[in-house]
Structures are given as structure tokens and as C-alpha cells.
């Protein structure tokens, strides 16, 4: 296992220096970055990852032109913590985002600020979900709460995929009355076209709401999937009855119809990926742009009888990981353990921008370029408290190696899987005597990760503060402790 200092030492580079072959140079010689980020998309929902049902021709083509990271993971598989980790290159307990709907501290240094300082035009399009407080209307004013993004077309969070809105630099909502991913793509394309007038390199992220629930896509996509023909994963333990589609996963654990609708949403998103990549090509930007695809977390969709995210199972933690660099070997499939905390240092390094010492992720630019080099031998996971509506009763920590996945709570071991022999995690080895040596090894890895990153069980909370929107319904908080103090003073507002 490497922390960032160990990784940089192993590659013979100075801390904060670029470890790739792409030189730093004048602004017009620097590579652009296009970061595409659908919400709640699990890696298993792509044909290039072996799914026999879902249609993702544009993502598949992108993977064939660059590097498909088959082991790309969300360190904290839930919306706000995941997004904060990606933006800061720090684990959730370090940047403070240990719960959904806290506000990310303005004092954090974001990857957008670093690109901006390096002369980049920075742009954010889509779902932000880092400002805390009431989710609607979702206006984030220009200034430090935008964490370094110059161009802005976003809302805080809205999952009304066909009837929502966004904001630019005034607090007047701009309506969206069609499938939102199409509108976010329209805006992203407009941003790319501005390169004709603005010679600066750009860092643009387009963060679409789908395929996050509610599970519903435009009719032309829904008609492409027959629920009866969906191939269920071997670990599926959901509803297979002929009931009507239930878009809301809090009502019933997803079954065939919800999975079919989810795949329809994925295909709809894939079409938007195709549109923005085509525009990149038409503008002559392909050979000067790094394209990366990820997501904040996956979706259980009935595997292990579970729904949504925050779980240590593969369907929750494994997300799409595609990087196309102008010098990437085409069609490379990498088994490197590449997690959210590694994205910021990797992108900065690929663009010749110094990586701040306080970032906790590893620079995997060598893997992107298909070059030899050390990489972390495990990935670290954190959930800090319960979300009862999503079937999560307590916080947990976990470690994933190339072969094993282990998760524990504060009280002791929870799950241990041998992924080589049991890829669908059907046999929990945590209490089996013959697995004791492996369990002890994985337990030691958790302790090492906690020590190296400064994590502690003291960061956990047990009150179900996220259920029924308690944390964000009435006010904005930077920490869980702030909310708990407020709740003591306003018990009538903070109750479930």
C-alpha cells in the first residue's frame, strides 16, 4: 500500500512534481481536461465491462481508444463525500465531508482552483451537491462556495430528471423541461465552442443526474429494454414479480423493471457522451484533451437484496473508470486499483501541474500512459454513519485488494470475500476458521490505512441524521457536531 509520498518516492519523482512524459509549458500547449460524471452509475452497467444487456456504444468506443480501469472505486460510495474526495484529493474525514448534505469548507483547495491558477478556464455543469442546506432551489452564488469554477451552470441537487432548473451567475432559475442529461450536454458543448474565442486550456466537468433514481428514461430509451430479457446478476435477491415499474427505490427493492429502466437511463447518458465527444472532435480538440469518465458511486439494484449505495459490495463501490489521453495506448485494460482520491493528483500530474503535498491520493499518470510504475496495492473505503432508509445501519471501513474485499464496523469484522474464487461475493468468509489468516491480514490493512490517513472511529456518528432530510431540511452545516448542537436547540425541527 502506498501513500502519496511513498508513491512519489517509488517513482523517483519529487513530491508535487509531474511524473509523466507530458511537459508543463505555455497555456496554449497544455492539455485540456473533459471530465464526464453521471450520477449513481455502477461499472457493471457498461458493455465494455462485460454486461450482455446494456447498450453503451460511446463509452465502449472511448474505452477502446484509451484505458479502461476495471478496478475504479468510490472511497466513500455516497454522493457528497465522493464528490468532495474527487475535488480535493483528500479522504472524507480530512476534507470534512463525512455525511451527505454537509457544506464543503471554502478553505479546502480544490482541483479546479489549481487548474485555474495554472491558467485554465474552468467550468462546472450539472449537479453540484457540495453546498449543504436545503436542496432547493439550489442557487450557489459566485465566489468561494463554487470552489474555483469560473463558468457555472448548475443546481445543488435535483433528481426531477424531466422538470428541473439550473442557475448561472444570477439567482434566477433557468428551467429544464426535458431529459436533463440532454441540457447539461448542450451547455457543455457551448462551453467547448468557446475555445474558438478563448485560447486558454480548459478543465470542464459535466455532471449529469441520471442514472440516479427515480428510474425513468425518455420513452425511446425505455422501449429498448424488455425487463423479461434482463440478465440478473448471480447475487440478485430482489423482486422478480410482474408488478408495475416503481421508480422510487425506497418503496420496493429494485427488480427487473427497475433494472431495465436503469439501463435505459445509462443508454440515454451514453448518447450524450457521444454528442460531446463528437463536438470535441469537430472542434479539433481530441488530440489536446484528456477525457475521463467516472461516477460518485454505484447502485445495488437488488444485488444481495439491497438498494442504492453506501454498501461495501462491488455494485456499490465499483464505478466506471475510463481515461483517454492523447498518448494512452488504445484499448488498454488496466487492473490497477484506481480510486476517487487518486483522480486529482493524476489529472494534475498529467497536465504538468504541481500536486499539493496535502493531497492523499496516488498519482497514477503512468498507468494512464501505459507505462510501468508502482501503484497502490489496496483501496480504502469509509462510511461514517447510518442511513436507515437505504438499509445502512452503521458506519464501516473497508479495504479492497486485487483479490479480497474486507469490511468491518467499529465492533468487529463484517464481510470478507475472496473475489478470485467468488466474484459475486456469495460466500462471506469473515467467520470461517480457514480464512482467519486472510482476515487478520486485511484487518491489519484497515489499521494501517486509518493510521496513515488520520482516520478514526471518532469521526463516526450513530444518530440517523441523514434520514428524512434531517441534516439539510432547515439549515446549513459544515460538520455533524454543528447539526447535533442545533438539533438540541430545535428538537421539534430535527425529529425524524
N, C-alpha and C positions, 0 to 999 in steps of 0.2 A: 504494500500500500504506500502511495506517495502523497505527501502533502505538496504544496506548490513549490516550496523551497527545495525539497528533495528532488522533485521532478526537474526543476531548472538546473540543479547541480548535476543530475544524472545526464542531462543532455549537453553539459559543458557550456551552458549559457549563463549570462548574468541575470539575476533577478530583475524582472521588469523589462528585459530586452527581448526582441523578436527572435524566435528560434527557427524561423522558416526562411526559405530562399527568396521571398518577396521583399524587395528592399523598400525602406522608407524613402520618400522623395517628395518633390513638389506636389501640391494638391492635385494638379491635373494628371499626375502619374499614379496616384493612389487608387487602390481597388475600391469599388463600391460594395455595399452590403445590402442585400434584399432578404429580409427575414420574414418568412411566411409562417403563420402561427394560428391554425384552427384550434378551437377550444374543445377539450374533453375527447380528443381523438386518440384511440389506442393504436399501437403499432400493428396489431394483428388485423386491423381493418384496411390493409393495403394488399393488392395482388402481389407486389414485389416482396412482401413478407410471407407469402405462401397461402393467402386467403383464396379459396377457389371460387368464391361467390362475388365479392365486391369488385366493382369496376373503377379502377384508378389509373387510367392510361397516362395522364400527365405526370402524376407523381412517379409512376413506374419509369417513364421516359427520363425524368430528372435523375432518378436513381441510376439509370443505365448510363447517364452522362457524367456522373460524379461518384460519390462514395455513399453507400448505404450502410449506416451504422446500425447493425442489427441489435445491439445492446445499448440503446439510448434510453436513459431513465430519468424520471422525475424524483428528485431527492425528497421533496415533500409533496406528495401527489394530491394537491388540492389547490384551487385557483390562486388565491393571493400569495401564499407562501411560495408557490412555484414561480410566479411572475417576479416576485421580489428577488428570488435567488438568481434568476436569469439576468435581471437588470443590474444587480450589484456584484455578482460573482462571489457571494457570501452565503453561508448556510442561514436558515431562517432564524435561528436563535441569535446569530450575530447581527443581522440587519434588523431584527426586531419583529419580523412578520411571522409570529408563531401561531396566529389564528386568522381565519378568514374574516375580511372586512375591517381589519385594523388599517390605519393610515401609515404608509411607508414614511419614515423620517426624512424630512427635507435635507438633513445633514449628511445623508448617505451619498456616496459618489457613484453615479450610475454610468453604465457603459455609454449611454447617449451623451452624457456630459464629456466623457473622454473623447468620443468621436468629434463632438463639436469643438472641443479645444484643439483638436488636430486639424481643423479647417473643414470639417464635413458639414453638409446640410443634413440635418436630422429630421425625421418625420415619423409620427405615430398616427396610425389609422386603425380604428376599431374599438374593441373592448379594453378598457384600462384596468379597472378593478384593483387599484392600489391607493385610492384616496380615502377609504373608510367612510363611516357615517351613512346616512340614508342613501340608498342606491339610486333613487330617482329624485330630481330629474337627471342628476349625473353630470353637472357642469363643473369642470376643473378649470379655474382661471389661469391665464398666462402667468408664468412665474415659477418659483421653485417646486411647487407641487407637480409640475409636469416633468420634473427630473431630467431636464436637459433637452427635451424635444422642442425644436423650433417650429416645425409645421405640426398642426394639430387638427385632427378630425375624429372625434371620439366621444364616447359616453362612459360613465363609470362602469355600469353593468346593466344590461337588459337582455333577457332571453325571449323577448317577444319578437321572434325572428321575422315576422311579416308586418309588424306595425311598431316601429320604434323611432328613434331620433338620434341625432348627434349634435355636437357643438364644435364651432371653430373658436374664434377669439372673442366672441360676444355671448352673453348668457341667454341668447335666443335659440331655442331648439330648432333644428332643421329636420323635418320629418323624413322617415323612411317608410314607404308604403308598399314595398315589395321585398323579396327574399334578401335579407340584409347582406349576405356574403357578396351579392352582386354589386351592391352600392359601395361597400368597402373596397372592392376591386376597382370600380370606376374611379374612386378617389385616388387609390394607389397608382393607377395608370396616369391620372392627371399629374401626380407628383413626379413620376418618371419623365413625362413630357416636358416638365420644367427644366430638365437638364439642357434643353436647347438654348435657354436663356441664362442659366446659372451654371458656370463651368465647375463649380465645386464638386468633389466626390460626395456621394450620399450614403447615409445609413437610414434605411427605411424599413419599418416593420408594419405589416398588415396583419392584424389580429382579429380574425373572424369569430363570431359567436358559435355557429354550427361547427361540428355536430353535437354540441351540448344539448341536453334535453331542454324543452319538450321535443320528443321525437316526431318531427314532421318536416317534410321537404316539399318543394313545389310538385304539383301533380305529375309532370312529365318525368320526374325522377322516381316518385313513388311507384309509378307503373312499371318501372324496370325491374322490380324485385317482388317475387312471389314468396310470401312467408313460408309456404309449404315446402319450398325448394331450398330454404336456407340450411346450410351445413352447421349443425350445432357443435360447439367445442366439446370434447370428451368430458370436461369438468362442468358442463352446463347442468344446473339444477334449478331451472326456473319453470315458468308456466308454459306448457305446450298445448293448452286448450284452444278451442276455436273462438275465443272471446273476441270482442272488438279491440281495435288498437287503443291503447291507453298511453297517450303522450307523456303523462306525468309519472315518473318512476317512483314517486313517494306513495302512490296509490297501490301499485302492484309491482312485484319484481318483474323486470322485463322478460318477455317471451319472444316467440318467433316474429310476431308482428312488429314489436318494438325494434328488434334487431334489423329486420328488413327496412324499417323506416330510418334507422340509424345509418345503414349502408346507403340509402338514398341520399341522406344528407352528406355523407362522405363523397359520393359521386358528384353532387352539386358543388361541393367545395373544390373537388378536383378540377371541374370545368373552369372555375375561377382561377385556379393555379395556372391552367393552360392559357387563359386570357392574358394574365400578367406576364407570363414567360414569353408569349408571342410578342407583346409590346416591347419587352426588353430586347428581343431580337430585332424588331423593326427599327428600334432607335439606335442599333449598332452598339449596344451596351453589354452584350453577352460576354465578350472576351475581357471586359474590365470589371465584372461583377461577380462576387461570391453570393450564391443563393443557398440559404439554409432553411430547412423545414423542421419544425418541432411542434410540440403541444404541451400544455401545462400538466396534463395527467390523462389517464385512460378512462375506461368505463367498464365496469364488471359485466353488465348486460346479462345477468343471470348465472354467470360462472360462479361456482361454489355457493349458489343460491343467494348471491349478493348483488347489490346495485351500486351504481355510481363509483365513487373514488375513496381516497384516504386509506386504502387497504394495502397490505404488503404483497398481494398476489400479482402475477405478471400482467394481468389485464388492466390493473390499476397503475402500476409503476412504469411499464414499458410504453414508450411513445415513439412516434415517427422520428427518425434521425437521418436526414439526407443533407449532404453538403456537396454542392458543385462549385469548385474553384477552377479558374481558367487553367491551372496546372495540375488538377486532380486527374489521376488515371481513370478513364471511363469504365464504369461497371464494376468498380472495386466494392467488394462486400467485406466490411470490417467487423471483426468480433471484439474490438476494443470496448472497454467499459467507459462509456461517454455519458456523463450525466449533466443535468442543468447547470450545476455550479461551474462546469468546465467551459460553458459556451462563451462567456465574456472574455476570459483570458485567451481562448483560442482565436476568437474573431479579432481581438486587438492585435495579437501576435501576427496573424495572417496579413494584417494591414500595416504592419511596421510601427504600431503604437505601443508605447511602454505600458506594461501591465503593472498596476499598483501592487505593492507588496502585501497590502491587507486583503487582497482577493484570495479566496481559499480554494479555488478550483485549480485544475491542472491545464496546462497548455498542450492541447492535442493537435497542434497545427501539423506536426509530422505525419500523423495518421491521415489527416485530410489530404496531404500531398502524396500519400502512398510511400512515405519514406520510413526507414526503420527508426525506432526510438522507443524508449520506455513509456509505459502508460500505467495508470493506477491498476492494481490487481484486485480492487474491490470498489464498490459504490456504497455510499452511506445514505440512510433514509431516516426520516423523522416525522412523526405526527405527535402533537403535543397535548391533545385532549379529545374528549368525546364529541361526536355528533350523532345523537341517538336516532334522528330521523333518517340518517344514512346507514344505520346499522353499525356504528363505531362506538364502542363503549368506553374506550380508554386510549391514552396515548401509547405510543410504541416507538422503538428504534429498531433498525434493521441493517443488515449487510448483505450485499449480493456479490458473489464471486462469479467466475465463469462457470462454475459447477453447482454451487449451493446458494440457497436463499434462506436466511435466518432472520427471525423477528422475535423480539421479546418485549414484555411490558416491564414496568418498574418492579413488579413482583416476581418475575422469572421468565423462563423460556416459554414461547408461544408456538412458533412454527419453525420447522426445519425441513427443507426439501432438497433432494438430490435431483437437480434439473437434467443431468445427463441421462439418468435412468427413468426419470419421472417428469417429463417436460410440462405436463398439465397439473402438477402439484396435487396429485390424488392421494399421496401417502405421506402423512405428517410423521416425521421421524423424531420429533422433539422428545418423546418419552420412551423411545425404543433403545434398549441397552446397547445394541450393536452399533448405534450411531453416537454413543457418548463421546468418543474421541473427536469426531467432527463437530459435535455441539460445543465442546469445550474450546475448540479452535475458533469457531465462529463467535462464541461469547467473548473470547479474548480480542477478536477484531472489533467488536462493538465497543469494548472498553477503550481500545486504542484510538478508535475514531472519536469517541467522546472526549478523551483527554486531548488529542491533537487539535480538535476544533473548538474546545472550550465549552462543549455541551454538558448539560447536567439534567438530572430528573427534576431539579428545582424549577426548570422552565415550564414544566407541565402544569396543567390546570384540570380540575375534576368536575367543576360546576358546568353543566351543559350550556355554556354561554352562546354557542352558535345556533342552537335550536330556536326555531320560530323567529329568527332575526333579532334576537335579544341584543346582540353586540352592536348592531348598526341601526336599529329602528329609530332611535331618538337622538343620538348624538354621535360624535366622532372621537375615537380613542386611538392612542398610539401604543398602548400596552394593555394587557389583560388586567393588570392590577388597577389601572385607571378605571376600567369599566367596573370592576368589583367594588371599588370605593364609591363610584357613582351609584351603583345598584343599591348599596346600603342606604344611601340618602333618598333614593327614589324606588322603593320596593314595589310600588303599585305599577310602575312603568317597566321594571326589569323582570317581572314574573313571567313564567312560561305561559 
